[in-house]
């Protein structure tokens, strides 16, 4: 857990993070090139060229592969924390005719709590709804919900979910995602979160929420974690 320190985390949102991830992802894409579907790699390289993603290539592939696997299950798809729409694009490529609900403030991060150790800035990772909507304009059945989650879901009918991707960076936002989606996940439904092993607030939210639940939080070798609903 050596990455959970203020210096490393405060690099987020600037050119250092973006440049570092692009460099690291080029190496990862070279590794994946020998063993993964060329069409998937072409998609990922395109997203890298667009400079819209703050996920590594391995993390992008995990989002793509898990969303593809869940497309056969009953239930809608959701993403909370879209940034510039890169991970939503990966999901759109495999979701078929399922609805994808995209939640974001589209104005950057809100206020952090004491659990987040003062490592983020209000407004960090901002991208407008219009920008993201245009980027994903080629895909059908994508629904946008602007505002602070879960208030942004207040008018959405209760429905089952097969896949939910979280990238909200903060303790309160992560806990809100778990409280909202956990009871709505279908049997075998999957919740995937970015930054679990990087940001202390995200990990704490998962630890607290699943302390009295039968599911195990699976810590992936990237910064991500996942939970399958039993």
C-alpha positions, 0 to 999 in steps of 0.5 A: 500500500505504499502508493497511498500517500499524499505526494503520489496522489496529488499528482492526479489530474495534471500532465504528470499523471496523463503522461505517465499513464500514456507511457506505461500504457504503451508498454502494456499495449506492446505486451498485450499485442502478442496475446489479445484480439487485435481489434480490441487493441486497436480500440484501446490504442485509439482511446490512448491517442484521444488522450481521454483516459486515465486508466492504464491499458491493462485497466482498460482491458479489464473494463472491456473484458468484464463488461463483455462477459456481463452483457449476456446477463439480465440487467442494465449497465452503469458507470459512475464517474465518466471523466472524458468518456473513455471507459464508457466507450469501452463499455458501449462497444460490448453492451449490445442493446443494453442501456448504459446509465452514465452518472457524473457531476460533469464539473469535476470532483466534489468536496472530499472527506477526512477519509480521503486524506486531503489528496484531491482538489474540488473540480479536479477531473472536470469534463462537460456533459456536452463533450462526453455526449459528443464523444459517445454519439455513435452509440445507442441507448446511452443515458446521462445523469448530471449531478452528485450521485446518488441524487442524480439517480433520483428520477431513475426507475428502480431496475436490475443491473448486471454491471456497474463501473465506479471511478469516483475517487472519493470515500463518500462517492464510493460508499454511495455507489455501493449503497445504491447498486449493491441491492440492485445487482442481479445474481452474478452481477459485477461491480468494478471499481478503479483506484481501490489499491491507490486511494485510501478512501475508496478502499475504506468504503469497500472495507466498511460496506462489505464487512457484514456481507457474504461477498468478497472484495477481489483485489486485482493486480491493477488499482482495481477491485471487483465484487460479484453479487452472490 
